[in-house]
Amino acid sequence: MRHPLFAICAATLLSTAYAAEPFALKSPDFAHKGKLNDKHVYTGFGCTGGNTSPALA
């Protein structure tokens, strides 16, 4: 095999992806597929908002 490091990395990535559990993140501050309220928008880079992090569960 010409590239044993590539084979090792590929095997590691594939086994890690297979073993991963589903991940869910919920927040009472915004609806499913909805937009964030202006109070949660970053203030900077031309954006203006409240710069407040939404609650996450």
C-alpha positions in Angstrom: 0.0 0.0 0.0 1.5 3.3 -1.0 -0.3 5.5 1.5 -0.8 3.7 4.8 -1.5 6.9 6.7 -4.4 7.6 4.4 -5.8 4.2 5.1 -5.5 4.6 8.8 -7.1 8.0 8.8 -10.0 6.8 6.6 -10.7 3.8 8.8 -10.6 6.0 11.9 -13.1 8.6 10.4 -15.4 5.9 9.1 -15.5 4.1 12.5 -16.1 7.3 14.4 -19.0 8.4 12.1 -20.6 5.0 12.5 -20.4 5.1 16.3 -21.8 8.6 16.6 -25.1 9.0 18.4 -27.9 11.4 17.2 -27.6 14.9 18.5 -30.5 17.2 19.2 -30.5 20.8 20.4 -33.7 22.6 21.5 -34.4 26.2 22.6 -37.6 27.8 23.9 -36.3 31.1 22.3 -37.2 30.2 18.7 -39.5 28.0 16.8 -38.6 25.0 14.6 -37.3 26.4 11.3 -38.0 29.9 12.5 -35.8 32.9 12.7 -34.1 34.2 15.7 -35.5 37.3 17.5 -33.5 40.5 17.1 -32.4 40.2 20.7 -30.3 37.2 19.7 -28.6 38.8 16.8 -24.9 39.6 17.1 -24.0 43.2 17.3 -21.0 43.7 15.0 -19.9 43.2 11.4 -22.7 45.4 10.2 -25.4 43.6 12.2 -27.3 45.1 15.1 -29.1 43.2 17.7 -29.3 42.5 21.4 -26.3 40.2 21.4 -27.9 37.8 23.8 -27.5 34.1 23.6 -30.6 32.0 23.3 -31.4 29.4 26.0 -30.3 25.9 24.9 -31.4 22.5 26.2 
